[in-house]
Amino acid sequence: MFLNLVIGIILISATVVIHTYGLMFVTYTMNWITARFRIRGRRNRVLAMNTVVIGIFAVMTVEVWLWAAVYDLLGTMPDFETSLYLSTTTFSTVGFGDVVPNHQWRILAALESINGFLLIGWSTAYLVTAGIRVGPFRQGEHF
């Protein structure tokens, strides 16, 4: 169990760093794209939101693949594809239960689920903020 916690803490720290820099890059990219592709001299709000959503999805994909790579290295699944499936369903907290890790790595999978829950929440907050600041929504207008 101790090894699960150590590996989990390392992966959670790594995904927080990836998420931090990833969202910074998404912001930079969205600003760069919307500065170049304007409609009547104004930012395209739909393009801005699309850039943010695709960017968040890309960042979380890297994080899921990191967890999957570790599962594969630890031999928790028979192949990488199954590790990726486990990681995707666990990170997203769907947890179908049709694929489960080896008994000794159950705590690690639980930590990934908590990690995914927090990072998806963070991404949602970022997306709402982007929708208010640069996207099609105005504070107090739609809610």
C-alpha positions as CSV (number, residue, x, y, z in Angstrom):
1,M,0.0,0.0,0.0
2,F,2.9,2.4,0.8
3,L,4.2,2.0,-2.8
4,N,0.8,2.8,-4.1
5,L,0.8,6.1,-2.2
6,V,4.3,7.0,-3.2
7,I,3.6,6.4,-6.9
8,G,0.3,8.1,-6.6
9,I,1.7,11.2,-5.0
10,I,4.4,11.4,-7.7
11,L,1.8,11.1,-10.5
12,I,-0.6,13.5,-8.9
13,S,2.2,16.1,-8.6
14,A,3.2,15.5,-12.2
15,T,-0.3,15.9,-13.4
16,V,-0.7,19.1,-11.5
17,V,2.4,20.5,-13.1
18,I,1.2,19.3,-16.6
19,H,-2.2,20.9,-15.9
20,T,-0.8,24.2,-14.7
21,Y,1.5,24.7,-17.7
22,G,-1.0,23.1,-20.0
23,L,-3.7,25.7,-19.1
24,M,-1.1,28.5,-19.4
25,F,-0.3,27.2,-22.9
26,V,-4.0,26.9,-23.7
27,T,-4.5,30.6,-22.7
28,Y,-1.5,31.7,-24.8
29,T,-2.7,29.6,-27.8
30,M,-6.3,30.9,-27.5
31,N,-5.0,34.5,-27.4
32,W,-2.6,33.9,-30.4
33,I,-5.3,32.3,-32.5
34,T,-8.1,34.8,-31.8
35,A,-5.6,37.7,-32.4
36,R,-5.0,36.4,-35.9
37,F,-8.5,35.3,-36.9
38,R,-10.9,38.2,-36.3
39,I,-14.3,38.9,-37.6
40,R,-15.0,42.5,-38.3
41,G,-11.9,43.4,-36.2
42,R,-13.2,41.5,-33.1
43,R,-12.2,38.2,-31.5
44,N,-14.2,35.3,-32.6
45,R,-15.8,34.1,-29.4
46,V,-16.7,30.6,-30.7
47,L,-13.2,30.1,-32.0
48,A,-11.9,31.2,-28.6
49,M,-14.1,28.7,-26.7
50,N,-13.3,25.9,-29.2
51,T,-9.6,26.5,-28.7
52,V,-10.0,26.3,-24.9
53,V,-12.1,23.1,-25.0
54,I,-9.7,21.3,-27.4
55,G,-6.8,22.6,-25.4
56,I,-8.2,21.3,-22.1
57,F,-9.0,18.0,-23.8
58,A,-5.4,17.7,-25.0
59,V,-4.0,18.5,-21.6
60,M,-6.1,15.8,-19.9
61,T,-5.2,13.3,-22.6
62,V,-1.6,13.7,-21.7
63,E,-2.4,13.2,-18.1
64,V,-4.5,10.0,-18.8
65,W,-1.7,8.6,-21.0
66,L,0.8,9.3,-18.2
67,W,-1.2,7.2,-15.7
68,A,-1.7,4.5,-18.4
69,A,2.0,4.4,-19.0
70,V,2.7,3.8,-15.3
71,Y,0.0,1.1,-15.2
72,D,1.7,-0.6,-18.2
73,L,5.2,-0.3,-16.6
74,L,3.9,-1.8,-13.4
75,G,2.3,-4.7,-15.3
76,T,-1.2,-4.1,-13.8
77,M,-2.8,-4.8,-17.2
78,P,-2.0,-7.3,-20.0
79,D,-1.2,-4.6,-22.6
80,F,-1.0,-0.8,-23.0
81,E,-4.5,-0.6,-24.6
82,T,-6.1,-2.1,-21.6
83,S,-4.0,0.2,-19.3
84,L,-5.2,3.2,-21.4
85,Y,-8.8,2.1,-21.1
86,L,-8.5,1.6,-17.3
87,S,-6.9,5.0,-17.0
88,T,-9.5,6.7,-19.1
89,T,-12.5,5.3,-17.2
90,T,-10.7,5.8,-13.8
91,F,-9.5,9.4,-14.5
92,S,-13.0,10.4,-15.7
93,T,-14.5,8.7,-12.7
94,V,-16.8,6.6,-14.9
95,G,-15.3,3.4,-13.6
96,F,-17.3,0.8,-15.5
97,G,-15.6,-2.0,-13.6
98,D,-15.2,-4.3,-16.6
99,V,-11.4,-3.8,-16.3
100,V,-9.8,-3.7,-12.8
101,P,-6.2,-3.4,-11.8
102,N,-4.3,-6.2,-10.0
103,H,-5.3,-6.4,-6.4
104,Q,-2.1,-4.8,-5.2
105,W,-2.6,-1.7,-7.3
106,R,-6.3,-0.9,-6.4
107,I,-5.3,2.1,-4.2
108,L,-3.3,3.6,-7.1
109,A,-6.4,3.5,-9.3
110,A,-8.4,5.1,-6.5
111,L,-5.8,7.9,-6.3
112,E,-6.1,8.4,-10.1
113,S,-9.9,8.8,-9.7
114,I,-9.5,11.5,-7.1
115,N,-6.8,13.2,-9.2
116,G,-9.1,13.1,-12.3
117,F,-12.0,14.5,-10.3
118,L,-10.0,17.4,-9.1
119,L,-8.4,18.2,-12.5
120,I,-11.8,17.9,-14.3
121,G,-13.2,20.4,-11.7
122,W,-10.3,22.7,-12.2
123,S,-10.8,22.5,-16.0
124,T,-14.5,23.3,-15.6
125,A,-13.7,26.4,-13.5
126,Y,-11.2,27.5,-16.2
127,L,-13.7,26.9,-19.0
128,V,-16.4,28.9,-17.2
129,T,-14.0,31.7,-16.6
130,A,-12.9,31.7,-20.2
131,G,-16.6,31.7,-21.3
132,I,-17.2,34.8,-19.3
133,R,-14.0,36.6,-20.2
134,V,-13.6,35.9,-23.9
135,G,-16.3,33.6,-24.9
136,P,-20.0,34.0,-25.7
137,F,-21.1,34.5,-22.2
138,R,-21.3,37.7,-20.1
139,Q,-21.3,37.7,-16.3
140,G,-24.9,37.9,-15.0
141,E,-26.4,37.7,-18.5
142,H,-27.0,34.0,-18.9
143,F,-27.4,32.7,-15.4
